[in-house]
């Protein structure tokens, strides 16, 4: 802090607070990961994580809606009492969520 200032006016940003932007960013990242070629190729070969065969598909309102997989996942987490780490958009974390390997 500068000695000539009466108080510290540097902006304070709490990184632990989850904002609407964080939620939107996470939802888009998760949906993009679900729609990725990697997942599509795997579902074509093994049937795992194909549309309609995922554990959160019971909560889906329709795959033709935007962000259907992300909304189904959020509804599943809400009903089971789990928390989503909205700050984490890493591909490894999203892959764990998709495969049901969460805390």
C-alpha positions as CSV (number, residue, x, y, z in Angstrom):
1,X,0.0,0.0,0.0
2,X,1.2,3.5,-0.9
3,X,2.0,5.6,2.1
4,X,0.1,8.6,0.6
5,X,-3.2,6.6,0.4
6,X,-5.6,6.6,3.3
7,X,-6.8,3.0,2.5
8,X,-5.9,0.2,0.2
9,X,-7.9,0.5,-3.0
10,X,-6.5,-2.5,-4.8
11,X,-9.3,-4.7,-6.1
12,X,-9.9,-7.8,-4.0
13,X,-11.2,-10.9,-6.0
14,X,-12.2,-13.9,-4.0
15,X,-11.2,-16.9,-6.3
16,X,-13.3,-19.3,-4.2
17,X,-16.6,-17.6,-5.1
18,X,-18.5,-19.4,-7.9
19,X,-19.9,-16.9,-10.4
20,X,-22.6,-17.3,-13.1
21,X,-19.7,-17.0,-15.6
22,X,-17.9,-20.0,-14.0
23,X,-21.1,-22.1,-14.2
24,X,-21.7,-21.1,-17.8
25,X,-18.0,-21.8,-18.7
26,X,-18.2,-25.2,-17.0
27,X,-21.5,-26.2,-18.6
28,X,-20.1,-25.3,-22.1
29,X,-16.8,-27.2,-21.4
30,X,-18.7,-30.3,-20.2
31,X,-21.1,-30.3,-23.2
32,X,-18.2,-29.8,-25.6
33,X,-16.4,-32.7,-24.0
34,X,-19.5,-34.9,-24.3
35,X,-19.8,-33.9,-28.0
36,X,-16.1,-34.4,-28.7
37,X,-14.9,-36.8,-31.3
38,X,-13.0,-38.8,-28.6
39,X,-16.2,-39.6,-26.8
40,X,-18.2,-40.2,-30.0
41,X,-15.6,-42.7,-31.3
42,X,-15.5,-44.5,-28.0
43,X,-19.3,-44.8,-27.9
44,X,-19.4,-46.1,-31.4
45,X,-16.9,-48.8,-30.5
46,X,-18.0,-49.9,-27.1
47,X,-21.4,-48.3,-26.5
48,X,-20.1,-46.6,-23.3
49,X,-21.2,-43.0,-22.9
50,X,-23.5,-43.2,-26.0
51,X,-26.5,-41.0,-25.9
52,X,-29.2,-42.7,-23.8
53,X,-26.8,-45.2,-22.1
54,X,-25.1,-42.9,-19.6
55,X,-26.0,-43.0,-15.9
56,X,-27.3,-39.4,-15.9
57,X,-29.4,-39.9,-19.0
58,X,-32.5,-40.5,-16.8
59,X,-32.4,-36.8,-16.1
60,X,-32.1,-35.7,-19.7
61,X,-34.9,-33.7,-21.3
62,X,-33.8,-34.5,-24.9
63,X,-30.6,-34.6,-26.7
64,X,-31.8,-32.0,-29.2
65,X,-31.7,-29.3,-26.6
66,X,-28.6,-27.2,-26.1
67,X,-26.3,-28.4,-23.3
68,X,-28.5,-31.5,-22.7
69,X,-25.7,-33.6,-21.2
70,X,-24.5,-30.8,-18.9
71,X,-28.0,-30.1,-17.7
72,X,-28.6,-33.8,-17.0
73,X,-25.4,-34.1,-15.1
74,X,-26.2,-31.0,-13.0
75,X,-29.7,-32.4,-12.2
76,X,-28.2,-35.8,-11.3
77,X,-25.7,-34.1,-8.9
78,X,-28.5,-32.0,-7.4
79,X,-30.7,-34.9,-6.7
80,X,-27.9,-37.1,-5.3
81,X,-26.5,-34.2,-3.1
82,X,-23.1,-34.0,-4.8
83,X,-21.2,-30.8,-5.6
84,X,-19.8,-29.8,-9.0
85,X,-16.4,-28.1,-9.0
86,X,-17.3,-25.3,-11.4
87,X,-13.8,-23.9,-11.3
88,X,-12.4,-27.1,-12.8
89,X,-12.8,-27.4,-16.6
90,X,-9.8,-29.7,-17.0
91,X,-10.4,-32.5,-19.5
92,X,-9.3,-35.1,-16.9
93,X,-11.9,-33.9,-14.4
94,X,-14.6,-33.8,-17.1
95,X,-13.7,-37.4,-18.1
96,X,-14.0,-38.6,-14.5
97,X,-17.4,-37.0,-14.2
98,X,-18.5,-38.7,-17.5
99,X,-17.3,-42.1,-16.3
100,X,-18.8,-41.7,-12.8
101,X,-15.5,-41.5,-11.0
102,X,-16.2,-38.5,-8.8
103,X,-15.7,-37.9,-5.1
